[in-house]
Amino acid sequence: MQDEIIRELLAFIDLSDADEAAFEALALKIFAYQFRLNEPYRKFAVRRGRTPLTVRRWRDIPAVPINAFKELTLSCCPAEAAERVFMTSGTTQGVSGRSYHPTLAVYDASMLVHFRQRFMRGRERIRMGILFPDETAIPNSSLAHYLALALRECGTQDSAIYIGADGLDTDRLFAALERAQAQGEPYALLGASYAFVPLLDALAAQGRRFSLPEGSRILDTGGYKGQSRALALDDFYDGLSAAFGVPRSACINMYGMTELSSQLYDDGNAVCPSVKSGPHWMRTRVVDPLSGEDVPEGEIGVIVHHDLAHFNAVAALLTEDAGRIVPGGFHLLGRVDEAAAHGCSVAVAEFIAAAKGQGA
């Protein structure tokens, strides 16, 4: 059954697009697969009265609260059989969330197909500078793997990583940016959002800036997570644009997480908040965290992602991010407020109680 799901997913990802009916058919099949093999999820779904016999729409597939990944093993395959385990960088009481992948084939296909569409924008390869440690340094990081794929499959031979054991190598990076500027070749900077802040500070301290060639672009992801001082979005993207000569429309934010196998992007940050959206094998809802029901378009609620590529754990994920549905996608509005956070905590408690057999 696992091999069949993987084959169908790879074929689905490879489509140029897919309508709602095709998405729903595969979503229901994956729900049945996860219901059968993921015991904690099955108990939770049964407690909610949601089974493969009663669920007829993908929207009715129960979403698992994100913090449940820190409490339980959510996997259809035995944990020890996973080819790779990605772990969250943030911890609750010293416990990281874990995401188990029996194969990286689906994750890699999902990442590359959508990355080429949304970031590469028709280019086969581009010279890249990566502002994040490599997989050798942090082998359980999904972002390290994501950037390694980007570098290997979409970067030129003179692309490089500019963070190591001693931190950000600004001298080597600035030399690479000077070469790109002199040669007139587009350049791409990719990394964690927090890594760009000390980079901007180093440029300001030296009183320098770059004017990278047309077609250059920047990708940031992950926010600041206490790693650097936080900047307001407009200040952040104004700073990037001024420092590197890249228009804000080419400053792209990737929104992803360890508990998913796909990423979401905006089409630049000329205006903040930007409109983000996912690929055709993913859907995003905004809900009331207690009822799980969609809030009206334009109203603020908690974001739920339904990612078919995350086939081995749970496809439907209740995040702790606030957002609102808008034409073309959704606005990401930061972490949820106190009331919504309470609702998310109640959802986690309900999931844990169900998974431990109470009411199952």
N, C-alpha and C positions, 0 to 999 in steps of 0.2 A: 504493500500500500504506500509506503514512504517513497519508493522509487516512482510510482505512478504520480503521486502528488508533485514530486520534483520535476518530472517530465512536463506535466501540464503547466506548472508555474513558469518554467523556462520558456515554453512556447507562448504563454500568455504575455510574459514580459517582452518577448521579441516582437509582438504585434505593434503596429504603428499607433493603434488606439484600440479601445474596447468600449462597447456600449454598456448601459446599466444592466441589461439582462445577462450579458456575458460575465460581468463582474459578480453579479449576484449568484449565478450558478456556481462559480468557483468558490465564492465566499462560503456558501452553504456546504459545499463538499469539504472544504478545509475545516469548518466548524465541526462537522460530523467526525472528521479524523481526530481533531483535538479533543473532542468530547469523549471519544473512545479510549484514547491513549494517555491523556493528561489528567490524572486522577483528581488533583486539587481543583482543577478547572471544572471537571465534570460535577463534582459535589456542589460547587458554587452555582453552576448553571441549573442543576436540579432544584436547588433551594429557591431559585428565582422562577422556577417553572418553565425553563427554557431548555428544550432538548431538540435533537434533530427531527423529531416527529412533530413538534409544535412550532418551531421557528420556520417561517416562510419567507422572511425578508432579511437582508443582511443587516439592516438597521436594528433588528430585534436580537441579534447575537450579543450576548452579555459581554460588556467590557470589563476587563480586570484593572483595578487601581494599580498605578505604577509601583507603589511601595510594597505591593505583594511580592515583587521579585526579590526583595530583600529578606523576606520571611520564609519563602517556600521555594522548592525546586519546581519550576514550571517548564516541563519538557516532555515531549512525546517519546523521545528516545532515552535510554538510560544515560544518566549524566556522564558516566565513564566512557560512553561510546561517542561522545561529541568530538568532532574534529577540532573545534575551537570554542573556548568559553570567553565571552566578552564580559567585562566587569565595569560597573559604574565607578566614576571617579569620586563622586560624592558619597558619603557614608552616613548612615544613621546608627548611632551607638556602635561604631566600628564595623558595621556589617555592610558589605557592598551588594548591590543587585547583580544578578548573574543571568546571562542570556546564552543558552546552549545551542550550538549549531552542529548537527550531524554531518553537514557538508557546507562548505563556503560557496558552492556553485551558485546557489540562488542569491545569496547576499551580494556576491561579486557581480552577477548579471544585473541585479537591481541597481546597484551603485553606478556601474559604468554606463548603462543605457541612459539613465536619467541625468547623470553628470555630463555626458556628451551633449544631451539636448539643452540643458539649462545653463551650463557654465562654458563649455567649449564653443557652443553656438556656431557649429559648422567647421571649426578648425579641427584638423586631425591631431596635431600636436602643438604645444607652445612651451617656451622656456619657462620653468617654474622655480620659484623659491618657496620652500616649505618651512613654516614657523611652528613646528611641533616635533617632538622626539619621534624616532623611528620605532618600528615594531620590535627591534632587538631590545631597546630600552624599556618599552612597556608593551609586552606581547599580548596582554589582555585588554588593550584599549581598542575599541571599535573605531575611534577617530584615527589612531595610528595606522590601522589597516586601511581605512578609507583613503587616507592621504598617500599611503604606499601604492595603492591601486592607481590613484590619479597620476602619481609620479611615473610609475612603470608603463602605464598604458597610454597616457596622454601627454607626458612631458618629453622634451627633447633630451639628447644625451648630455647636454651641459646644464641640465637642471640639478638642483642640490637641496639638501636639508641644512638649515642654518641655525639649528638649536642642538646643542650637545650637552655633555656633562657639566660644562662650564657656563651654560646658559646661552643667550643669544649672541651669535658671532656677527656683530654689526659691521666690523671691518670687511670681512669677506663678502657679506651681503651687499654692502654699499659698492664694493668693487664690481660685483656682478650687475648691479643696477646701472652703474656708469657705463659698462660695456654694452648693455642692452640699449641704453639711451644713445650712445655713439653709433652703434650699428643700425639703429632704426628698426630693430626687431621687437615685436610685442612681447611683453613679459607678464607673468601671472604670479601674484603673491597669494599664498594660501596658508591659513593657520587658525589657531584658536584666537578668538577675539581679544583675550587678555594679552596675547603676545604682541599685538600691534601697539599697545599703549606704551611700553618701554621703548619700542622702535620709534614712535613719534617723538617721545621725549629725547631720545638720542639725536634725532635729526634737529630738533629745536635747539638742543645744547650746542650743536656744531654750526647752527645757523645755515643749514643747507636744505635743499629740496631737489626733487627730481622732476623731469618732464618726460615720463615714459612714452614710447611711441604709441600711435593710434592702434587700437586693438588690444592694448594691455588691460588687465582686469585684476580684481582683488576678490578673494573669498574669505569671509570670516565666519566663525561658528562658535557657539558654546557660551557666549557671555563672558563674565569676568570671574565668577566663582571664587572671589576672595584672592585671586592671584595678582591683581593689579588694581589701581584705582578705577572706579567706574566712571564712564562718560555718558552723558545724554546722547541719544542716537544721532541727533542732528550734529552735535559737536564732534562725535566720533567720525561720521562720514564726511563732514566738512574737513576734518583734520587729514583723513586719508586722501581725499581729493587734492587738497593743497600740497601735501607732502610728496605725492607721487605723480601728480599731473594726470590722474585717472578720473574721469567724470563720475559723479555719484551714481549715474545710471549703470556704470560698469563695476560698482562695488556691490557684490552679491552676498547675501547672507544665506548660509545653509542652516536649516533647522533639523536636527536629528537627535537621536538618543540611543543608548545601548539597548533599550527594550524594544527597539524596532529594527527592521532589516532594510528599510528604505529611508530616503531623505526627502525633505521638502525645501524648496527654494523660492526666493522672490526674483523679480526681473530687474534688480537694481534698487538703489535707495535714493533716487532723486527726490522722493517724498517719503516721509516716515509718519506713521507706521506703513511699511510696505505690504503689498498683498502677496501672501505665500500660497503655494499649492504643491500638490504631490503628483506622482505619475498615475497612469491609468490603472495600475494595480493597487491603488490606495484611495481611500476616501477619508474626509475629515468632517466631523460633526462638532457642534457646540451644544452642551447639555447642562441641565440642572444635575449636580453630582448626586443628589439624594434620590431623585426619581429616575434618572437616566434618560429623561425625555428631552428632545431637542427644544432649545429656546428659540423664539422667533428670530429670523434673519435680522442682523444689525444689533441685536441685544447681546450683552456680555454674559458668558457662561464659562464652563470648563471644557477644554478641548479633548475630544476623543478621536484617536486615529484608528483606522481599520486598514491594516497593512497585510495583504495576502502573502507577501514575501516572508513574513515572520511565521512561517508555517509550523515550526517545531514547538513553539511555546504557546502563545495566544495571539491571534491576529488583531483583536479589538482591545485597545489600551486606553484607559481613563488616565489622563495626565494630571498634573497639578499646575497647568498653564492656563491662564485666562485668555479668552479670545472672542471674536465675533465673526460670523459668516458675512462675507461681503461679495459682490459680484466678482467672479474670477478666482475666488479662494477664500482666505480668511486673514484677519489681522491677529497677530500674536501680541498680546498686551502685557506680558510679564507673568509673574507668579500670581496665583489666585489671592483674593482678599481673605480676611479672617473668616467670614461666613462661609465662603466656598471651601476654604481649607478645612473647616469643621466638617462639611459635607463629605470631602474626600477622606478624612480620617474615619468617619462612620462607614464609608464604603470599604475601606481597608479592613476595619474590624469585622464587618459582615463577611468579607471574603475569607479571612483567617478562621472565623468561627465555622463557616461552611466547610472549608478545606479540612478542618480537624474532625469533621464528622458530625457536628451538631446540626441536626435537622436534615442530614443527607439521607 
